[in-house]
């Protein structure tokens, strides 16, 4: 079933969308007009304040696939899909306490570069290549395809690949010119527009169904519950406990696509405050992007494709003018997530491959390589995105791919962070074991010989990789203290930091901020348990 209302855009809608597109591209070109060094282009000169980091993290995270996927999943299986969102707050608190100080202290450009300092260059190359693949081929191709679903309703006669190409070029043009600084400036604006558009659509959806009480009375309780039984096909509680944190740690703590914003922080405090701010902004997502999908259960009970829930709400509920604003918000989600991925992939390629092969390249030469790499990855995403149509739900596709590929990397980072004896041989063993186990489980699942929920795949692969890493590390000498001392968390660091925080105002203390964030998260989860 297609959306119940499929109409052309009014002149005012077209004007709003056009003004938004031109303004964002102009802002990006202005913000990135001078990029003389690698630090300027790839890390915005390491001068980003916390509000910019927090809003940028949100804008990078909320892509078109997220908007479509959250509403569609809420329609199909219930609000348990929000568990990915609130878990981000918990993961970011962990990130700020245990991980972020050592990343910023190392002054690296990329997360794979951090792994080289902790382990070896081979581990760096593998993780960089994997991140580029997951970011461009999996994540951003999904974003562009998700965007094309909605714009296909506006332009039914235009081929999907042309829509994808237009979206990619609009996102890539200022990224090619201005690098991360252009991306950050535009993402602040896009985050505000995105949140405003989500508020508008949520208000109209709740009003149409008669408010929260009417929704609560009419919708099955299992679709309004975050904590689901063990047999739940969407998100069983054991998968929530064991699988979601692993996927969350990969996405928020190790993925260059997200962490690059924090690497650009002007100080450790700004990195922490920005990360926690992003975690706080994830909590309203339940009301702004998930529950409108639940409203659609009452409004469109026979909608055939769950991925059309969000576009249907937009076209059916919103009047002229507001429809253009919400489409601009949808476009903001596409452009911000796509631009940030192109920039992070270009950073990985330039710093983890080209600079290793050609160490003599400096300054503007590296910037030129980064720009060419951005163009290349933009073309790859344009080619791959239309193929996502072959898979089922966008959200299931994205999470399943991460479940099979990311757990070994999570094991390497976590064990390397807390166990000083972990070494390069152990990290290599983790990768080999994780790949072998992942391929085996995927084959068994695909053939139906051993069907397994993807949220159980993640912890199984994590344990397999972790055991292999520990055993492998014992077969080789431990790394020297000089190699690991500044890259691992110890209780001594915690006590030293505690002494420093005694003289800091409570509202500036990131530990107090973390406690407030965790409390708000717990209250929300308990309310909708």
JONOR-V779011 format. One record per backbone hydrogen bond with DSSP energy under -1.0 kcal/mol. NH is the residue of the N-H (numbers start at 1). CO is the residue of the C=O. Records with the same first field share a line. If there is no record, write none. Layout:
NH=CO  CO
//
This chain:
14=10
15=11
16=12
17=13
18=14
19=15
20=16
21=17
22=18
23=19
24=20
25=21
26=22
27=23
28=24
29=25
30=26
31=27
32=28
33=30
41=37
42=38
43=39
45=39
46=43
47=44
48=264
53=49
54=50
55=51
56=52
57=53
58=54
59=55
60=56
61=57
62=58
63=61
67=63
68=64
69=65
70=66
71=67
72=68
73=69
74=70
75=71
76=72
77=73
78=73
79=223
81=78
82=79
83=80
84=81
86=82
87=83
90=86
91=87
92=88
93=89
94=90
95=91
96=92
97=93
98=94
99=95
100=95
103=99
104=100
105=101
106=102
107=104
114=110
115=111
116=112
117=113
118=114
119=115
124=120
125=121
126=122
127=123
128=124
129=125
130=126
131=127
132=128
133=129
134=130
135=131
136=132
137=133
138=133
139=134
140=135
142=138
143=139
144=140
145=141
146=142
147=143
148=144
149=145
151=147
152=148
153=150
155=151
158=155
163=159
164=160
165=161
166=162
167=163
168=164
169=165
170=166
171=167
172=168
173=169
176=172
177=173
178=174
179=175
180=41
183=179
184=180
185=181
186=182
187=183
188=184
189=185
190=186
191=187
192=188
193=189
194=190
195=191
196=192
197=193
198=194
199=195
200=196
201=197
202=198
203=199
204=200
205=201
206=202
207=203
208=204
209=205
211=206
215=211
216=212
217=213
218=214
219=215
223=220
224=221
226=528
232=229
237=228
240=236
241=237
242=238
243=239
244=239
247=243
248=244
249=245
250=246
251=247
252=248
253=249
254=250
255=250
258=255
259=255
260=256
261=258
263=259
265=262
266=48
271=267
272=268
273=269
274=270
275=271
276=272
277=273
278=274
279=275
280=276
281=277
283=280
286=283
288=284
289=285
290=285
291=286
293=290
295=291
296=292
297=294
298=295
299=295
300=296
303=300
308=305
309=306
312=308
313=309
314=310
315=311
316=312
317=313
318=314
322=320
323=319
325=321
326=322
327=323
328=324
329=325
330=326
331=327
332=328
333=329
334=330
335=331
336=332
337=333
338=334
339=335
340=336
341=337
342=338
343=339
344=340
345=341
346=342
347=343
348=344
349=345
350=346
351=347
352=348
353=349
354=349
355=350
357=353
358=354
361=358
365=362
367=363
368=364
369=365
370=366
371=367
372=368
373=369
374=370
375=371
376=372
377=373
378=374
379=375
380=376
381=377
382=378
383=379
384=380
385=381
387=384
388=385
390=387
391=388
397=393
398=394
399=395
400=396
401=397
402=398
403=399
404=400
405=401
406=402
410=406
411=407
412=408
413=409
414=410
415=411
416=412
417=413
418=414
419=415
422=419
427=423
428=424
429=425
430=426
431=427
432=428
433=429
434=430
435=431
436=432
437=433
438=434
439=435
440=436
441=437
442=438
443=439
444=440
445=441
446=442
447=443
449=444
450=444
456=453
457=453
458=454
460=456
461=457
462=458
463=459
464=460
465=461
466=462
467=463
468=464
469=465
470=466
471=467
472=468
473=469
474=470
475=472
476=473
483=480
484=480
485=481
487=484
489=417
494=490
495=491
496=492
497=493
498=494
499=495
500=496
501=497
504=501
508=505
513=509
514=510
515=511
516=512
517=513
518=514
519=515
520=516
521=517
522=518
523=519
524=520
525=521
526=522
527=523
528=524
529=526
//
